[in-house]
Amino acid sequence: MMLKILLCAYIRKACSGRKIQQMIEENIAMMWLIGDADGVPSYRTINRFRTSLQMTKLIQKAFVCFRQLLVDNAMIDNKVFIDGTKINANSNKYSFVWRKSSEKYEQQFDEKLIQNQVDTVIREEDTITRLEIIDENITHEIGKLNQKIENEKVKALSTSY
């Protein structure tokens, strides 16, 4: 029941617990979903449910199953289409993407992606080179310390006789 309430509320862009509770009390469709008009959950119950670990796992499983159902019924595939249509974002009603703009910046994005990959490889090579230098320095220092230990042993033996 709670999952149905949350999904219906999110579809209608009600995200806070108090707005969802108000929607349940005022909206006939939401009243029908809960089945019992006297059993309206409080906003605390709604918030506890949606922030719980079990809810997170449930939503993830439901999303995966729903997507697989759509793929199995050939309702969706991996193709993406861009035309001259404005694509509104939920975060800002004035943000949209034009086709020419997306084509223009696609090449820049690809170049940036390649540059990031090259930078990663260079950093890895630089790290390997630094580690080799550190290894040589440590080996050299160990040799010096071993030589000092040998000299100390010889001095200790010569003074004890």
Phi, psi and omega per residue, in radians:
M1 nan -0.794 -3.095
M2 -1.130 -0.665 3.129
L3 -1.122 -0.728 3.104
K4 -1.089 -0.714 3.129
I5 -1.078 -0.828 -3.117
L6 -1.104 -0.788 -3.129
L7 -1.095 -0.745 3.120
C8 -1.130 -0.717 3.137
A9 -1.158 -0.732 3.133
Y10 -1.138 -0.633 3.090
I11 -1.085 -0.617 -3.134
R12 -1.617 0.233 3.044
K13 1.086 0.610 3.001
A14 -1.822 1.960 -3.009
C15 -1.912 -0.466 -3.107
S16 -1.463 2.678 -3.118
G17 -1.066 -0.694 -3.131
R18 -1.182 -0.677 3.111
K19 -1.177 -0.641 3.110
I20 -1.144 -0.757 3.111
Q21 -1.081 -0.748 3.112
Q22 -1.100 -0.686 3.125
M23 -1.114 -0.698 3.123
I24 -1.091 -0.714 -3.100
E25 -1.256 -0.521 -3.022
E26 -1.818 -0.475 -3.014
N27 -1.619 2.209 -3.096
I28 -1.141 -0.683 3.129
A29 -1.101 -0.670 3.113
M30 -1.224 -0.650 3.083
M31 -1.081 -0.698 3.115
W32 -1.117 -0.662 -3.139
L33 -1.089 -0.734 -3.113
I34 -1.399 -0.386 3.044
G35 1.434 -0.577 -3.086
D36 -2.137 1.970 -3.100
A37 -1.160 -0.444 3.140
D38 -1.418 -0.312 -3.072
G39 -1.714 0.749 3.133
V40 -1.260 2.124 3.137
P41 -1.235 2.550 3.118
S42 -1.309 2.904 3.138
Y43 -1.132 -0.516 3.099
R44 -1.148 -0.743 3.107
T45 -1.088 -0.758 3.131
I46 -1.085 -0.807 -3.128
N47 -1.167 -0.695 3.098
R48 -1.092 -0.706 -3.130
F49 -1.137 -0.801 -3.047
R50 -1.361 -0.289 3.086
T51 -1.704 -0.043 -3.116
S52 -1.277 2.692 -3.136
L53 -1.123 -0.659 3.138
Q54 -1.098 -0.665 3.133
M55 -1.119 -0.735 3.133
T56 -1.047 -0.812 3.135
K57 -1.134 -0.691 3.139
L58 -1.106 -0.786 3.129
I59 -1.106 -0.733 3.131
Q60 -1.088 -0.793 3.123
K61 -1.110 -0.746 -3.135
A62 -1.101 -0.716 3.126
F63 -1.108 -0.788 -3.141
V64 -1.106 -0.790 3.139
C65 -1.120 -0.737 -3.138
F66 -1.128 -0.761 3.110
R67 -1.088 -0.750 -3.139
Q68 -1.125 -0.653 3.082
L69 -1.081 -0.750 3.109
L70 -1.142 -0.694 3.112
V71 -1.161 -0.765 -3.135
D72 -1.075 -0.601 3.134
N73 -1.590 0.207 3.100
A74 0.977 0.637 3.100
M75 -1.583 -0.418 3.074
I76 -2.382 2.774 3.023
D77 -2.552 -2.920 -3.055
N78 -1.620 0.143 -3.111
K79 -1.425 2.468 3.097
V80 -2.136 2.314 -3.133
F81 -2.036 2.418 3.070
I82 -2.186 2.189 3.069
D83 -2.212 -2.814 -3.096
G84 -1.452 0.175 -3.079
T85 -1.361 2.481 3.022
K86 -1.276 2.390 3.097
I87 -1.964 1.843 -3.113
N88 -1.358 2.497 3.090
A89 -1.804 2.628 3.108
N90 -1.240 -0.482 -3.061
S91 -1.240 -0.549 -3.116
N92 -2.613 2.104 -3.064
K93 -1.227 -0.209 3.124
Y94 -1.702 -0.015 3.128
S95 -1.606 2.316 3.120
F96 -2.667 2.933 -3.085
V97 -2.160 2.243 3.052
W98 -1.673 2.644 -3.109
R99 -1.067 -0.842 -3.134
K100 -1.040 -0.706 3.139
S101 -1.107 -0.766 -3.132
S102 -1.172 -0.642 3.099
E103 -1.193 -0.671 -3.133
K104 -1.118 -0.780 -3.066
Y105 -1.495 -0.175 3.121
E106 -1.106 -0.751 3.135
Q107 -1.134 -0.751 3.112
Q108 -1.097 -0.676 3.116
F109 -1.115 -0.759 3.111
D110 -1.074 -0.753 3.118
E111 -1.094 -0.717 3.135
K112 -1.141 -0.699 3.115
L113 -1.097 -0.790 3.119
I114 -1.107 -0.734 3.134
Q115 -1.089 -0.697 3.095
N116 -1.095 -0.698 3.109
Q117 -1.146 -0.730 3.113
V118 -1.108 -0.763 3.118
D119 -1.050 -0.690 3.116
T120 -1.095 -0.775 3.132
V121 -1.111 -0.744 3.135
I122 -1.097 -0.750 3.113
R123 -1.080 -0.716 3.117
E124 -1.117 -0.761 3.118
E125 -1.125 -0.708 3.116
D126 -1.090 -0.722 3.118
T127 -1.108 -0.746 3.128
I128 -1.101 -0.761 3.122
T129 -1.079 -0.779 3.121
R130 -1.087 -0.713 3.128
L131 -1.119 -0.663 3.105
E132 -1.130 -0.731 3.111
I133 -1.116 -0.764 3.116
I134 -1.082 -0.719 3.114
D135 -1.054 -0.781 3.116
E136 -1.088 -0.757 3.136
N137 -1.102 -0.746 -3.138
I138 -1.142 -0.744 3.112
T139 -1.065 -0.735 3.122
H140 -1.102 -0.789 3.137
E141 -1.132 -0.675 3.104
I142 -1.093 -0.714 3.093
G143 -1.064 -0.775 3.107
K144 -1.057 -0.806 -3.120
L145 -1.132 -0.694 3.085
N146 -1.084 -0.688 3.113
Q147 -1.119 -0.745 3.107
K148 -1.095 -0.701 3.125
I149 -1.098 -0.760 3.110
E150 -1.077 -0.743 3.122
N151 -1.104 -0.705 3.121
E152 -1.139 -0.685 3.117
K153 -1.115 -0.748 3.141
V154 -1.120 -0.759 3.115
K155 -1.104 -0.740 -3.127
A156 -1.135 -0.704 3.127
L157 -1.202 -0.677 -3.105
S158 -1.252 -0.547 3.126
T159 -1.427 -0.387 -3.127
S160 -1.388 -0.365 3.131
Y161 -1.583 nan nan
